[in-house]
Amino acid sequence: LAIILYDLVGADDRRFSPFCWRARMALAHKGLDFETRPTRFTEIGRIADGSQNRVPVIEDGAQMVADSWTIAEHLETAYPQRPSLFGDTGGKHLARFVKHWVEAIVQPAIITLVVKDVYDRVLPEDKDYFRRSREGRFGKSLEDVQSGRDERRAALSRALTPLRLLLQEQPFIGGEGPLFADYITFGALQWPRVASPFRLVNDDDPIAAWFERCLDLHGGVGRAMPAAA
Ligand SMILES: N[C@@H](CCC(=O)N[C@@H](CS)C(=O)NCC(=O)O)C(=O)O
């Protein structure tokens, strides 16, 4: 029985959620059979028993699991014979650092560069909700949040310095091969790739080369999602 992944969907079937990409890459890494259920922002409350307010959520047989980190832990525990997402116990703790770094530093920097572009690509039914909730969070219009992004792009590049230095020394955050820490970071960059034409990383940046490698992983599951034009 295939695992079901409730996956955020925008216009033209775009799947841009950074957190859902973590889960999708984790499922692909484990080589598990899964299908995605495209879910709009304003449909999340209708998943299964109605107790969810965020995606990703997966249904693995009778088990419903929410939250990308909890999903990775679940997959690691339920499918120990499949390739590991953490490498070892220490690897899991280090992945937690990467999660906090990406959520506290990287994603907040990215959202201010692309939030209006994301809005332009959410489904019509979600537009009011998206604008209201995000403008409430920022205390200004989406247009004002995103404006001046050319000048703010360099700050993101500086924030990514530790990742850039690491990727000059090894092909993946996990070392020779990818681990969940790679997927956490990949999700943060796949989100603007799918939802915005704005280029965040220069082509000659080692991070760009790593991102291309990630797009090709597991049969190219990441690359199969078209980039925004
Ligand atoms: N801690 C959660 C965060 C998930 C999350 O924030 N998902 C966003 C989509 S990227 C969401 O569902 N947002 C619903 C909303 O904004 O109403 C995880 O790691 O899965």
The ligand as an SDF file (V2000), in Angstrom:
LIG
                    3D

 20 19  0  0  0  0  0  0  0  0999 V2000
    6.9900   22.2620   11.5140 N   0  0  0  0  0  0  0  0  0  0  0  0
    6.2530   21.9480   10.3010 C   0  0  0  0  0  0  0  0  0  0  0  0
    5.9980   23.2090    9.4870 C   0  0  0  0  0  0  0  0  0  0  0  0
    5.1480   22.9520    8.2800 C   0  0  0  0  0  0  0  0  0  0  0  0
    4.6310   24.2170    7.6460 C   0  0  0  0  0  0  0  0  0  0  0  0
    4.7980   25.3400    8.1490 O   0  0  0  0  0  0  0  0  0  0  0  0
    3.9730   24.0440    6.5170 N   0  0  0  0  0  0  0  0  0  0  0  0
    3.3650   25.1580    5.8100 C   0  0  0  0  0  0  0  0  0  0  0  0
    3.5420   25.0200    4.3250 C   0  0  0  0  0  0  0  0  0  0  0  0
    5.1930   25.3630    3.8160 S   0  0  0  0  0  0  0  0  0  0  0  0
    1.8850   25.1350    6.0720 C   0  0  0  0  0  0  0  0  0  0  0  0
    1.2830   24.0920    6.1050 O   0  0  0  0  0  0  0  0  0  0  0  0
    1.2760   26.3000    6.2500 N   0  0  0  0  0  0  0  0  0  0  0  0
   -0.1350   26.3530    6.4390 C   0  0  0  0  0  0  0  0  0  0  0  0
   -0.5810   27.7740    6.5620 C   0  0  0  0  0  0  0  0  0  0  0  0
    0.2190   28.6720    6.4380 O   0  0  0  0  0  0  0  0  0  0  0  0
   -1.7930   27.9330    6.7620 O   0  0  0  0  0  0  0  0  0  0  0  0
    7.0290   20.8960    9.5160 C   0  0  0  0  0  0  0  0  0  0  0  0
    8.2600   20.8220    9.6680 O   0  0  0  0  0  0  0  0  0  0  0  0
    6.4250   20.1180    8.7720 O   0  0  0  0  0  0  0  0  0  0  0  0
  1  2  1  0
  2  3  1  0
  2 18  1  0
  3  4  1  0
  4  5  1  0
  5  6  2  0
  5  7  1  0
  7  8  1  0
  8  9  1  0
  8 11  1  0
  9 10  1  0
 11 12  2  0
 11 13  1  0
 13 14  1  0
 14 15  1  0
 15 16  2  0
 15 17  1  0
 18 19  2  0
 18 20  1  0
M  END
$$$$
